[in-house]
Amino acid sequence: MTLSFSIFLISITSTFGFRQTSTDSLISKWHLVEAGRLEMPDSIRTQLLFDIGEGMSYDTPDSAIDYYQKALVLSKKGDYTQLTGNILNKVGYANYILGNYDLALTYYVEALEIHQQLKNDIGIVMSLNNNISMIYETQKTFSTTVSVEIYCSRNPIK
């Protein structure tokens, strides 16, 4: 085995191990919150659940969706509108990974509407270019994909 290949393997396993360790730590913290042994405001709880979902999205998207849904409830209750849009994008992405493209698109569009109301250019571009166009590309609706990407290129982030 060459040295560069060995380094590559070590970096891959280290990255996965770090992500897993970090997510496990967040889950442990969430269990303390659920048990009432750790107090934190809803805004921090929402972010904690969001971060757990992010850590799980690629490996266990079903579990990530469960955490995102809990975060979504708190986010809507606390009127954390931008975070709500971000969570909706992540729920859409987890559904995309699961192959639930129509459901993913529903979440992406809802996130887009929120980011448009907030005039959040980064959220708009994430919803459109990174997410909605990805669905259309996966479904081989290339003319729609190109239309979305042209719109994004003509409306840059301010």
C-alpha positions as CSV (number, residue, x, y, z in Angstrom):
1,M,0.0,0.0,0.0
2,T,1.4,3.4,-0.9
3,L,1.9,6.1,1.7
4,S,-0.6,8.5,0.0
5,F,-3.3,5.8,0.0
6,S,-2.6,5.1,3.6
7,I,-2.9,8.8,4.5
8,F,-6.2,8.9,2.5
9,L,-7.6,6.0,4.4
10,I,-6.6,7.5,7.8
11,S,-8.2,10.8,6.9
12,I,-11.5,9.2,5.8
13,T,-11.8,7.0,8.9
14,S,-10.8,10.0,11.1
15,T,-13.4,12.2,9.6
16,F,-16.1,9.6,10.1
17,G,-15.0,8.8,13.6
18,F,-15.0,12.5,14.5
19,R,-18.4,13.1,13.1
20,Q,-19.8,10.1,14.9
21,T,-18.1,11.0,18.2
22,S,-19.5,14.6,17.9
23,T,-23.0,13.4,17.1
24,D,-22.9,10.9,20.0
25,S,-21.9,13.7,22.3
26,L,-24.8,15.9,21.1
27,I,-27.2,13.0,21.5
28,S,-26.0,12.4,25.1
29,K,-26.6,16.1,25.7
30,W,-30.1,15.8,24.3
31,H,-30.9,12.8,26.5
32,L,-29.9,14.9,29.5
33,V,-32.3,17.7,28.3
34,E,-35.1,15.2,27.8
35,A,-34.6,13.7,31.3
36,G,-34.7,17.2,32.8
37,R,-31.1,17.1,34.1
38,L,-29.9,19.8,31.8
39,E,-31.7,23.1,31.3
40,M,-31.4,25.1,28.1
41,P,-33.6,27.7,26.4
42,D,-35.7,26.6,23.4
43,S,-33.5,28.4,21.0
44,I,-30.5,26.3,22.1
45,R,-32.6,23.1,22.2
46,T,-33.7,23.8,18.6
47,Q,-30.1,24.3,17.5
48,L,-29.0,21.1,19.4
49,L,-31.7,19.0,17.6
50,F,-30.7,20.6,14.3
51,D,-27.0,19.7,14.8
52,I,-27.9,16.2,15.8
53,G,-29.9,15.8,12.6
54,E,-27.1,17.2,10.5
55,G,-24.7,14.7,12.0
56,M,-27.0,11.8,11.1
57,S,-28.3,13.0,7.7
58,Y,-25.9,11.0,5.6
59,D,-25.7,7.8,7.5
60,T,-29.2,7.5,9.1
61,P,-31.5,9.9,7.4
62,D,-34.6,8.4,9.0
63,S,-33.2,9.2,12.4
64,A,-32.1,12.6,11.3
65,I,-35.7,13.4,10.2
66,D,-36.9,12.5,13.7
67,Y,-34.6,15.0,15.2
68,Y,-35.3,17.6,12.6
69,Q,-39.1,17.2,13.2
70,K,-38.5,17.9,16.9
71,A,-36.4,20.9,16.1
72,L,-39.1,22.1,13.7
73,V,-41.8,22.1,16.4
74,L,-39.6,24.1,18.7
75,S,-38.5,26.5,15.9
76,K,-42.1,27.3,14.9
77,K,-43.2,27.6,18.5
78,G,-40.3,30.1,19.2
79,D,-40.8,31.9,15.9
80,Y,-37.2,31.3,14.8
81,T,-38.2,31.8,11.2
82,Q,-34.8,31.6,9.5
83,L,-33.9,28.5,11.5
84,T,-37.2,27.0,10.5
85,G,-36.3,27.6,6.8
86,N,-32.9,25.9,7.4
87,I,-34.5,23.0,9.1
88,L,-37.0,22.5,6.3
89,N,-34.1,22.4,3.8
90,K,-32.4,19.7,5.9
91,V,-35.6,17.6,6.2
92,G,-35.9,17.9,2.4
93,Y,-32.3,16.7,2.0
94,A,-32.8,13.7,4.3
95,N,-35.9,12.8,2.2
96,Y,-33.8,13.3,-0.9
97,I,-31.2,10.8,0.4
98,L,-34.1,8.3,1.1
99,G,-35.3,8.7,-2.5
100,N,-38.5,10.6,-1.4
101,Y,-38.1,13.2,-4.1
102,D,-41.6,14.6,-4.1
103,L,-41.6,15.0,-0.4
104,A,-38.2,16.5,-0.4
105,L,-39.4,19.0,-3.0
106,T,-42.3,20.0,-0.8
107,Y,-39.9,20.8,2.1
108,Y,-37.6,22.7,-0.2
109,V,-40.4,24.8,-1.6
110,E,-41.6,25.6,1.9
111,A,-38.1,26.6,3.0
112,L,-37.8,28.7,-0.2
113,E,-41.0,30.6,0.7
114,I,-39.7,31.4,4.2
115,H,-36.3,32.6,2.9
116,Q,-38.0,34.7,0.3
117,Q,-40.2,36.3,2.9
118,L,-37.1,37.1,5.0
119,K,-35.2,38.3,1.9
120,N,-32.5,35.9,3.0
121,D,-30.4,35.6,-0.2
122,I,-28.2,32.7,1.1
123,G,-31.3,30.7,2.1
124,I,-32.9,31.4,-1.3
125,V,-29.9,30.2,-3.2
126,M,-29.5,27.1,-1.0
127,S,-33.2,26.3,-1.5
128,L,-33.1,26.8,-5.2
129,N,-29.7,26.0,-6.6
130,N,-28.5,23.4,-4.1
131,N,-31.8,21.7,-3.4
132,I,-34.7,22.3,-5.8
133,S,-32.5,22.1,-8.9
134,M,-31.0,18.8,-7.5
135,I,-34.4,17.3,-7.4
136,Y,-35.2,18.3,-11.0
137,E,-31.8,17.0,-12.1
138,T,-32.4,13.7,-10.3
139,Q,-35.8,13.4,-11.9
140,K,-34.2,14.2,-15.3
141,T,-36.2,17.3,-15.8
142,F,-33.2,19.1,-17.2
143,S,-35.0,22.1,-18.7
144,T,-36.4,23.0,-15.2
145,T,-33.0,22.4,-13.6
146,V,-31.4,24.8,-16.1
147,S,-34.1,27.4,-15.5
148,V,-33.5,27.3,-11.8
149,E,-29.8,27.6,-12.2
150,I,-30.1,30.5,-14.7
151,Y,-32.3,32.3,-12.2
152,C,-29.7,31.8,-9.5
153,S,-26.9,33.0,-11.7
154,R,-28.9,36.2,-12.6
155,N,-29.9,36.9,-9.1
156,P,-26.6,36.7,-7.1
157,I,-26.3,36.9,-3.4
158,K,-26.2,40.5,-2.2
